[in-house]
Amino acid sequence: MRTEIARPIRLTDYRAPAYRVSATDLTFRLDPTETRVTTRLSFERLGESPAPLVLLGERVKLISIKLDGADLSPDTYEITPETLTLRDVPAQFVLETEVEINPQDNKTLEGLYMSSGRYCTQCEAEGFRKITYFPDRPDVLSKYTVRVEAPKIGFPHLLSNGNLIEYGDLDDTHHYAVWQDPFNKPSYLFALVAGELDVLEDTFTTSSGRTVDLKIYVDTGMSARAAYAMDALKRSMAWDESAYGREYDLDLFMIVAVRDFNFGAMENKGLNIFNASLLLADPTTATDADYERIESVIAHEYFHNWSGNRVTCRDWFQLCLKEGLTVFRDQGFSSDQRGHAVQRIKDVKALRARQFPEDAGPLAHPVRPSSYLKIDNFYTATIYEKGAEIVGMLKTVMGPKVYRTALDHYFATHDGTAATLEDFLKSFEAVTGNDVSNWLNWYTQAGTPRLKITQTYDAAAKSLTLSLSQSTAPTPSQPTKAAVPIPVRLGILSEDGTPQSFGFEGQSQIEITYVLDQPFAAITLTDVAAAPVLSALRHFSAPVILEVEEPQSHLFARFKGDTDPFNRWEAAQKLAQNLILTGGDVAPYAEALKATLLDDALEPAFKALIMALPTEQGLAQEMSPVDPAAIHTRRKAVKAELSRALYPTLRDLYDAIQPPTTFSPDAQSAGGRALRNALLDLIMAGYGTADAAHQSELSALASAHYARADNMTDMIAALTALMSVHGEPYEAALDAFYARFKDEPLVIDKWFALQAACPHPETLARIERLSRHPDFDPKVPNRWRALVQNLASNNPAVFHGVFASDSYGYGFVVDQILTVDEFNPMTAARLVESLSGYKRYASPYREAMKAALESIMATPKLSKNVAELTAKALDQK
């Protein structure tokens, strides 16, 4: 077994940079295989004592090096595969280097690379060192002037950060552009794009009256598909001014869509680069989920202009400082755009699907890690989503007004600097005068706390005593945990779901927020008129696992009428979970769901969410040991029972919803489509147990849904429904879909993803065939994720070999990880997590998953990315 792992980087080893870079001048002479980069850096020593100058550089070929204009001989510097070191330099000096790089051969998609014949960059986290020698760390901020030279033919647009200050011809065949960014920034925010692009242009007038030019660059012929992104950008800019007082600071804001991208998008100052899948949309090629995600990511990257760019992070251990805060900001924007209740449920579903399993497994890490081997491996749900939840808790406890004042203080105090989490928390201390240091425990401890509430009602005294306790299980390298502040929003209901008032601290209340910051506490609610139903952790006020001792009737009371939409949805989920995992009569749940669906006061989008049963992945978190076959079989049976019990109601509601004649991506229209498609999904769940006549009726219904679909949302819903039918109707629809969209790369990604997610005995063989399809290319991250990641993350039945004990998907995924690791370690490493929780699984899954990990670890020349995560997965105590 491979055991050698490189030395980790530790937070405790942080040292401030020895030199600052006051100015960075870059000249790019672009060539597919021999790009020349000339870098002129103005250095100033920060400490009293001389120190060696260590620059970082990977996959760059040094052509020349000068110090204050004089050529340096090779004996005055030292080069390794990752560094350039000068031992003796003055206190102030200018260093000029020229290097050669090969963008066309750069399949890591980090640094400068080529995508669809265009040059583009990705420098976060450590990609800039693949462009030139530089102190590539986030606390080295500099002002950049960038000159780009390229042929006119094929490269009419030459883009970089900041403002275009000069543009012209070099000769008849070549031209140049010079960009200057007036703001200091770290190297990870550098960006360059050159190529043939169409542009969609607009303007935005800021609150101070300045006009900002907006430009979105896309593939030729695709500018119309950027219209929604442009609209979302303008709404984001207005919202950030209104909600946070943050005005854009340049005269130009640009976005570029690229096909080959490891991330969703990147917030480079003034020049955001987006994965095309998160920018381009029209009704026939994008689903409502795509529109929603575009809106969210546009906002996220724009909001980074302040929370990440103007105030950046001191080191990569502080990554959540920019990402967690910005996720919380984009969630607030989406809530205002899409509805607070529906958005909160979606955010929590995502948190539980991605972050809770992370916290419960061998790859658990704090929101601020203490060490890493490759920072790429820490772009995780813990950093982003859990980081956002901590900011949300601070706002809940402090109140909106104090939160806004603290953020204003944070931005004003740290503008133009590289900050830490402590700096962020001190802004709350500055405006409140209170010590908030205990909130740091949320950032430094891994694991999901468990909040337990027991209740005692005294009918004679009309009082309800609540005993609250918190605990967090041991995680790797953290056997013991300190208490964290947990804001617990509480209300009480009657047995029929009607809210009850109560007394607390001398005042009548409908809802309170109690902060549990110790291991144990007890509180008493007075003037409780009747035996209550507790509604705890309303709006999911903290990212914890809630355990409440209560009868099942209380769950039904909240399902039927809790005024907190999140807790109403949560009650439905828990009831469904109990049915699936422990059995019972489906009828009461079916009746409660029926009443919910017939309630005209509820939003269609909320009804669609409450109809969805817990996923197999979510159910696996509640079972020990995990038995994927039992989960799949029982969930499918319960869903079929519900379908049969509710069929007349489901069909009447489905038939009553008439699709609008004109497509609109707005929240209300999307909610209507979501409900109609959710009804179709539950209707089709009864196909497998229906008689031949009813099967024929259901098959015709799904086929008709596909035939009438005039938008991608309904097409995907119909294809998903036809998975239940399979056979000729499913294959015919898939063939028609491919024939129609074979020249649309983003839609063909969906075609691959649909088939990879189909829970059917023949799916693994289909996936293996698709991996040899002419349209499949593992070097294209979107395509690879569509097929391979969908199998590993979204199709547990096939991945775990539920349909055939000797047909696990583990071997296929391992082969794909090792193939992609040879050229794109960042992307490959993300799939290791699908195997990492093997100890939680029953036999024979446990042994097969462990063997798959061991086969990865035994492979020579693994990347640091894959080796780090695989070693952690196998090193489980």
Helices and strands as residue ranges (DSSP letters): E 9-10, G 11-13, E 19-29, E 35-45, E 53-56, E 61-67, E 70-71, G 74-76, E 77-79, E 83-86, E 92-101, G 103-105, E 111-115, E 118-122, G 128-130, E 141-151, E 157-160, E 163-169, E 174-180, E 185-186, G 187-189, E 192-195, E 198-205, E 211-218, G 223-226, H 227-244, E 252-258, E 265-266, E 271-275, G 276-278, H 288-303, E 311-313, G 316-318, H 319-338, H 340-350, I 351-355, H 356-360, E 371-372, G 375-378, H 381-381, I 382-386, H 387-398, H 400-414, E 417-419, H 421-432, G 437-439, H 440-444, E 450-458, E 463-471, E 486-493, E 499-500, E 502-504, E 507-509, E 512-516, E 520-525, E 533-536, G 538-540, E 545-548, H 552-561, H 565-582, H 587-597, H 604-611, H 616-620, H 628-656, H 667-684, G 687-689, H 692-708, H 712-725, H 727-741, H 745-756, H 763-770, H 781-784, I 785-789, H 790-794, H 796-799, H 810-821, H 825-829, H 833-836, G 838-840, H 845-857, H 864-874
